[in-house]
Amino acid sequence: MKLLFTRNETPEKVVIVFKPYSMYVLLVVLLMLMAVSFIDALASYEYLANYLMPVAALVVVARIIFMHKVNKEIQQAIRDERVEISGGKLSAKNPLTFVIIKLKAQET
């Protein structure tokens, strides 16, 4: 899914870049939930929690479902020690990037 990650494949490697935008949405929603829950001046907006909780849950579930296959691929590459990791999960300028080196087919 292009909103969560991009995956580019060449004959030598696979480059997977995680987009930080879903994490930004999740952080903003959680901050808003905390604000209406713990700041007395915002108590009148506490009804927003009824809408914010499903949004947070939706973001988490969407990340789990849509990124399951690519996460398994990355985990296997980490076990095989053929991955290079760079960037940060919350960085828009330098997003979390995985470069997986493909195994060459063995000649018989």
C-alpha positions in Angstrom: 0.0 0.0 0.0 1.6 3.3 -1.2 0.4 5.2 1.9 2.3 3.0 4.3 5.3 1.9 2.4 6.9 1.6 -1.1 8.6 -1.4 -2.4 11.0 -1.3 -5.3 12.6 -4.4 -6.7 15.6 -4.8 -8.9 17.5 -8.0 -9.9 20.0 -7.4 -7.1 18.0 -6.0 -4.3 14.7 -5.0 -2.8 14.3 -1.5 -1.3 11.4 -1.0 1.1 10.7 2.5 2.5 8.3 2.9 5.3 6.3 6.2 5.1 5.9 8.0 8.4 2.5 9.6 7.8 0.4 6.9 9.5 2.6 7.2 12.6 2.0 11.0 12.5 -1.7 10.5 12.4 -1.5 8.0 15.3 0.6 10.3 17.4 -1.8 13.3 16.8 -4.8 11.2 17.6 -3.2 9.9 20.8 -2.1 13.4 21.9 -5.6 14.7 21.3 -7.0 11.8 23.4 -4.6 12.6 26.2 -5.4 16.3 26.0 -9.2 15.9 26.3 -8.8 13.3 29.0 -6.3 15.0 31.3 -6.6 18.7 30.7 -9.5 20.2 32.7 -10.0 23.1 30.3 -10.7 20.6 27.5 -13.2 18.5 29.5 -16.1 19.8 27.4 -14.5 18.1 24.4 -14.3 14.7 26.0 -17.0 13.4 23.6 -14.3 13.5 20.9 -12.7 10.5 22.5 -15.6 8.4 21.2 -14.4 9.3 17.7 -10.7 9.4 18.3 -10.4 5.9 19.8 -11.8 4.1 16.7 -9.5 6.2 14.5 -6.4 5.2 16.5 -7.5 1.6 16.4 -8.1 1.8 12.6 -4.6 3.1 12.0 -3.0 0.4 14.1 -5.1 -2.4 12.5 -4.4 -1.0 9.0 -0.7 -1.0 9.6 -0.8 -4.6 10.9 -2.9 -5.9 8.0 -1.3 -4.1 5.1 2.3 -4.4 6.3 2.2 -8.0 7.4 3.7 -9.5 4.2 6.4 -6.9 3.9 7.3 -7.2 7.7 7.7 -11.0 7.3 10.0 -10.4 4.3 12.1 -8.0 6.3 12.2 -10.3 9.3 13.4 -13.2 7.2 16.1 -11.0 5.6 17.3 -9.9 9.1 17.5 -13.6 10.1 19.6 -14.3 7.0 21.7 -11.2 7.6 21.2 -9.7 4.2 19.5 -6.4 5.0 20.8 -2.9 5.4 18.7 -0.5 7.6 18.8 3.3 7.5 16.6 6.2 8.5 14.1 6.8 11.2 10.5 5.7 11.7 9.3 9.3 12.3 11.5 11.1 9.8 10.0 12.5 6.6 13.3 13.5 5.2 15.1 10.2 6.0 12.4 7.6 6.3 13.0 4.1 7.6 14.5 2.2 4.7 15.4 -1.5 4.3 17.6 -2.7 1.5 17.4 -6.4 1.1 20.2 -8.1 -0.9 18.8 -10.9 -3.0 20.3 -14.3 -2.8 21.9 -15.3 -6.1 20.7 -18.6 -7.6 23.3 -21.3 -7.1 24.5 -22.9 -10.2 24.5 -26.7 -10.3 
